[in-house]
Amino acid sequence: MDQVIDEPLQRLRAAARRTRELATNRAGTGLGHEDADDDVGTIGTDGALGFDPFPLLEALHHHGVRAVVIGQVAGIMHGSTELTGDLDLLWDGAPEHAPALAAAFASIDARLTDEKGGLLPTRPDSFLRPKVSFTSPGAGGDCCTPALPWRDLRVREFLDHAISAVDPGGLVVHYASREDLIRMRHALGRPKDLRRAAELAALAPDHP
């Protein structure tokens, strides 16, 4: 059963605000989230300029989409202190859920691209790929399904383990459990992933 708490969203709002403040006077680099350094992460890309994941998270909630936040945004919700400039999502990939997902992305004028950077229409069939990348006015990132190769991880089970955070206005955001996020970090194995996995593992037990 999902745990329902508000503090993770407070952490995320504060982190997004810090990211925007840090990037305010920084010149654009021309780098997108796919160009992120394996050690620094997307905080060094143009995704950090104006970073705000909440418009998309609110659109997903409004359209009844159960997409689970993964990556460093989920890490921040668990208490990680490292900032990020992208938003990564995991959903079940079921064709019957794709129309609501497409409607949510279309409502915020998101732009979709395939693994080679080719533009995709914001239609349900585009989301049936193992991974689609997106940019939107507030945040860019990847929207993935369990069909994406995750090494030996049973990622579909991670959807069932997800935690729910609810803010006073009723916004519900689902995010990966700390244990599953650590497993994902170790599977990726980049310097930033191993560093962030160690940070998550060291958090106080009262963090979900």
VOPAGU-2260 file (C-alpha; in pm, 1 decimal, decimal comma):
REM VOPAGU-2260
SITE   aa  ch    i         X         Y         Z
SITE  MET   A    0       0,0       0,0       0,0
SITE  ASP   A    1     132,4     345,5     -91,2
SITE  GLN   A    2     256,3     569,6     185,7
SITE  VAL   A    3     100,2     917,0     165,7
SITE  ILE   A    4     316,2    1205,9     282,4
SITE  ASP   A    5     369,5    1572,4     195,5
SITE  GLU   A    6     732,9    1640,5     293,1
SITE  PRO   A    7     886,4    1494,2     -28,5
SITE  LEU   A    8     704,0    1753,6    -237,9
SITE  GLN   A    9     826,0    2030,3      -9,6
SITE  ARG   A   10    1181,3    1905,1     -65,9
SITE  LEU   A   11    1128,4    1899,4    -440,9
SITE  ARG   A   12     982,0    2249,9    -454,9
SITE  ALA   A   13    1275,9    2383,8    -253,0
SITE  ALA   A   14    1531,3    2202,1    -470,7
SITE  ALA   A   15    1372,4    2325,3    -793,9
SITE  ARG   A   16    1376,9    2678,7    -657,0
SITE  ARG   A   17    1748,9    2647,2    -567,8
SITE  THR   A   18    1824,0    2510,4    -913,6
SITE  ARG   A   19    1653,6    2805,3   -1082,7
SITE  GLU   A   20    1834,6    3050,5    -856,2
SITE  LEU   A   21    2173,9    2895,7    -930,1
SITE  ALA   A   22    2110,0    2894,8   -1304,6
SITE  THR   A   23    1960,3    3244,7   -1326,3
SITE  ASN   A   24    2281,0    3423,7   -1422,7
SITE  ARG   A   25    2439,4    3135,6   -1611,5
SITE  ALA   A   26    2483,7    3148,4   -1985,5
SITE  GLY   A   27    2320,1    2877,2   -2191,0
SITE  THR   A   28    2544,0    2584,8   -2283,3
SITE  GLY   A   29    2341,7    2431,4   -2563,9
SITE  LEU   A   30    2348,9    2101,0   -2375,3
SITE  GLY   A   31    2029,7    1903,0   -2323,8
SITE  HIS   A   32    1963,3    1636,8   -2061,3
SITE  GLU   A   33    2095,7    1368,6   -2298,3
SITE  ASP   A   34    2433,4    1551,1   -2297,3
SITE  ALA   A   35    2471,4    1541,3   -1920,0
SITE  ASP   A   36    2814,2    1470,2   -1777,6
SITE  ASP   A   37    2833,5    1125,7   -1613,1
SITE  ASP   A   38    2973,3    1279,0   -1296,5
SITE  VAL   A   39    2806,4    1620,3   -1266,0
SITE  GLY   A   40    2463,7    1532,2   -1407,3
SITE  THR   A   41    2201,9    1756,6   -1564,0
SITE  ILE   A   42    2258,9    2045,1   -1323,9
SITE  GLY   A   43    2528,9    2145,7   -1573,8
SITE  THR   A   44    2293,0    2148,1   -1874,7
SITE  ASP   A   45    2036,8    2394,6   -2003,1
SITE  GLY   A   46    1768,0    2182,3   -1836,6
SITE  ALA   A   47    1855,7    2360,2   -1513,7
SITE  LEU   A   48    1751,7    2695,8   -1662,5
SITE  GLY   A   49    1399,7    2757,4   -1535,4
SITE  PHE   A   50    1371,8    2401,7   -1403,1
SITE  ASP   A   51    1024,2    2333,1   -1269,4
SITE  PRO   A   52     888,9    1976,0   -1279,6
SITE  PHE   A   53     553,0    2069,5   -1130,3
SITE  PRO   A   54     362,7    2171,0   -1446,4
SITE  LEU   A   55     415,9    1821,9   -1588,4
SITE  LEU   A   56     354,4    1648,3   -1255,4
SITE  GLU   A   57      29,0    1841,1   -1221,0
SITE  ALA   A   58     -71,8    1754,4   -1578,3
SITE  LEU   A   59     -10,0    1385,2   -1513,4
SITE  HIS   A   60    -221,2    1404,0   -1198,7
SITE  HIS   A   61    -499,5    1594,9   -1374,8
SITE  HIS   A   62    -518,8    1334,1   -1652,1
SITE  GLY   A   63    -514,1    1041,4   -1412,2
SITE  VAL   A   64    -177,2     906,3   -1523,8
SITE  ARG   A   65       9,7     683,2   -1279,4
SITE  ALA   A   66     364,2     760,4   -1388,7
SITE  VAL   A   67     636,1     703,1   -1130,2
SITE  VAL   A   68     914,4     956,6   -1082,6
SITE  ILE   A   69    1260,9     798,9   -1097,8
SITE  GLY   A   70    1611,7     944,9   -1127,9
SITE  GLN   A   71    1739,9    1234,4    -921,3
SITE  VAL   A   72    1401,7    1401,1    -876,3
SITE  ALA   A   73    1297,4    1088,1    -686,6
SITE  GLY   A   74    1627,9    1104,2    -501,4
SITE  ILE   A   75    1553,6    1460,3    -393,5
SITE  MET   A   76    1210,5    1353,4    -273,0
SITE  HIS   A   77    1387,7    1099,3     -51,7
SITE  GLY   A   78    1623,4    1362,4      85,3
SITE  SER   A   79    1918,4    1375,3    -155,6
SITE  THR   A   80    2092,9    1712,0    -150,2
SITE  GLU   A   81    2221,9    1699,3    -510,3
SITE  LEU   A   82    2030,6    1919,4    -751,9
SITE  THR   A   83    1914,3    1814,6   -1097,4
SITE  GLY   A   84    1785,6    1968,4   -1417,1
SITE  ASP   A   85    1569,6    1686,2   -1553,4
SITE  LEU   A   86    1266,6    1474,3   -1471,1
SITE  ASP   A   87    1261,3    1101,9   -1552,0
SITE  LEU   A   88     944,9     893,5   -1543,8
SITE  LEU   A   89     849,0     526,1   -1551,6
SITE  TRP   A   90     503,3     400,7   -1649,3
SITE  ASP   A   91     363,2      56,0   -1723,0
SITE  GLY   A   92     360,0      86,0   -2103,8
SITE  ALA   A   93       2,9     -46,6   -2133,9
SITE  PRO   A   94    -156,7      76,4   -2461,1
SITE  GLU   A   95    -482,2     157,8   -2284,1
SITE  HIS   A   96    -298,7     408,2   -2059,7
SITE  ALA   A   97    -113,8     583,2   -2344,9
SITE  PRO   A   98    -396,2     824,3   -2446,7
SITE  ALA   A   99    -406,3     985,1   -2101,7
SITE  LEU   A  100     -26,9    1009,9   -2100,0
SITE  ALA   A  101     -26,2    1177,6   -2441,3
SITE  ALA   A  102    -300,2    1418,0   -2332,7
SITE  ALA   A  103    -101,3    1516,6   -2024,2
SITE  PHE   A  104     212,4    1592,6   -2225,3
SITE  ALA   A  105      15,7    1774,2   -2495,6
SITE  SER   A  106    -152,5    1995,5   -2234,8
SITE  ILE   A  107     181,8    2154,6   -2146,9
SITE  ASP   A  108     309,7    2171,4   -2506,9
SITE  ALA   A  109     577,8    1908,9   -2452,8
SITE  ARG   A  110     802,7    1815,3   -2744,1
SITE  LEU   A  111     886,1    1445,9   -2792,5
SITE  THR   A  112    1192,0    1291,9   -2956,5
SITE  ASP   A  113    1309,8     936,5   -3022,7
SITE  GLU   A  114    1643,0     780,8   -2928,9
SITE  LYS   A  115    1809,7     945,7   -3230,5
SITE  GLY   A  116    1667,5    1289,9   -3161,8
SITE  GLY   A  117    1396,1    1268,9   -3425,8
SITE  LEU   A  118    1077,3    1460,7   -3354,6
SITE  LEU   A  119     775,2    1249,8   -3257,5
SITE  PRO   A  120     407,8    1353,3   -3257,2
SITE  THR   A  121     251,3    1386,5   -2914,1
SITE  ARG   A  122      22,3    1089,0   -2975,1
SITE  PRO   A  123     -44,6     772,2   -2774,1
SITE  ASP   A  124     156,0     547,9   -3008,8
SITE  SER   A  125     470,6     756,2   -2956,1
SITE  PHE   A  126     470,2     661,4   -2588,7
SITE  LEU   A  127     462,5     288,6   -2663,2
SITE  ARG   A  128     835,0     298,3   -2735,3
SITE  PRO   A  129    1059,1     168,6   -2454,2
SITE  LYS   A  130    1176,4     527,4   -2403,8
SITE  VAL   A  131    1074,7     866,8   -2536,2
SITE  SER   A  132    1259,0    1187,1   -2450,4
SITE  PHE   A  133    1073,7    1510,7   -2391,1
SITE  THR   A  134    1121,7    1879,6   -2336,4
SITE  SER   A  135     859,4    2111,1   -2193,2
SITE  PRO   A  136     851,1    2470,3   -2066,2
SITE  GLY   A  137     947,3    2354,2   -1716,8
SITE  ALA   A  138    1140,8    2030,6   -1750,8
SITE  GLY   A  139    1286,0    1778,0   -1990,8
SITE  GLY   A  140    1378,4    1416,0   -1940,7
SITE  ASP   A  141    1292,3    1059,4   -2035,5
SITE  CYS   A  142     960,4     876,3   -2012,5
SITE  CYS   A  143    1033,7     503,6   -1993,8
SITE  THR   A  144     850,7     171,5   -1977,5
SITE  PRO   A  145     963,7    -163,7   -1832,6
SITE  ALA   A  146    1044,0    -269,3   -2192,3
SITE  LEU   A  147    1358,7     -54,8   -2175,9
SITE  PRO   A  148    1659,5    -276,7   -2095,7
SITE  TRP   A  149    1724,2    -247,3   -1722,0
SITE  ARG   A  150    1984,8    -524,7   -1697,3
SITE  ASP   A  151    1855,1    -782,5   -1448,8
SITE  LEU   A  152    1617,9    -548,7   -1265,3
SITE  ARG   A  153    1249,5    -636,9   -1246,4
SITE  VAL   A  154    1145,9    -278,6   -1304,8
SITE  ARG   A  155     776,6    -356,7   -1348,5
SITE  GLU   A  156     772,4    -447,4    -978,8
SITE  PHE   A  157     909,4    -101,1    -898,6
SITE  LEU   A  158     580,3      45,0   -1017,1
SITE  ASP   A  159     399,6    -154,4    -748,3
SITE  HIS   A  160     648,1     -44,8    -481,5
SITE  ALA   A  161     607,0     326,1    -557,9
SITE  ILE   A  162     530,2     573,4    -280,6
SITE  SER   A  163     269,0     848,8    -314,6
SITE  ALA   A  164     320,0    1203,4    -190,6
SITE  VAL   A  165      22,4    1438,1    -162,4
SITE  ASP   A  166      37,3    1813,5    -116,0
SITE  PRO   A  167    -230,6    2023,4      59,9
SITE  GLY   A  168    -384,8    2112,2    -276,3
SITE  GLY   A  169    -443,3    1745,9    -358,1
SITE  LEU   A  170    -159,6    1694,8    -607,7
SITE  VAL   A  171     -49,5    1330,4    -598,4
SITE  VAL   A  172     301,3    1239,4    -715,7
SITE  HIS   A  173     420,0     879,2    -729,3
SITE  TYR   A  174     791,8     815,8    -690,2
SITE  ALA   A  175    1023,2     515,5    -669,0
SITE  SER   A  176    1100,4     365,6    -330,7
SITE  ARG   A  177    1444,7     434,7    -191,3
SITE  GLU   A  178    1545,3      67,8    -219,5
SITE  ASP   A  179    1440,4      47,1    -584,4
SITE  LEU   A  180    1607,1     376,6    -667,4
SITE  ILE   A  181    1932,5     249,2    -516,3
SITE  ARG   A  182    1903,1     -65,3    -730,7
SITE  MET   A  183    1857,2     148,5   -1041,5
SITE  ARG   A  184    2158,9     359,1    -949,3
SITE  HIS   A  185    2381,6      54,2    -907,7
SITE  ALA   A  186    2257,2     -91,5   -1236,6
SITE  LEU   A  187    2352,3     226,9   -1424,7
SITE  GLY   A  188    2686,5     243,7   -1247,5
SITE  ARG   A  189    2801,6     589,9   -1357,5
SITE  PRO   A  190    3000,9     796,5   -1106,4
SITE  LYS   A  191    2699,5    1015,3   -1024,4
SITE  ASP   A  192    2478,2     707,8    -980,8
SITE  LEU   A  193    2714,5     535,1    -739,4
SITE  ARG   A  194    2761,3     856,8    -543,1
SITE  ARG   A  195    2388,8     915,9    -519,8
SITE  ALA   A  196    2318,4     552,9    -430,3
SITE  ALA   A  197    2559,8     582,6    -138,0
SITE  GLU   A  198    2390,9     904,9     -27,0
SITE  LEU   A  199    2045,8     742,6     -39,1
SITE  ALA   A  200    2169,0     439,5     153,7
SITE  ALA   A  201    2305,5     666,9     429,1
SITE  LEU   A  202    1982,7     859,6     483,3
SITE  ALA   A  203    1810,3     833,5     820,2
SITE  PRO   A  204    1561,6     544,6     847,1
SITE  ASP   A  205    1264,1     779,2     876,4
SITE  HIS   A  206    1304,4     881,4     512,1
SITE  PRO   A  207    1069,8     666,2     301,5
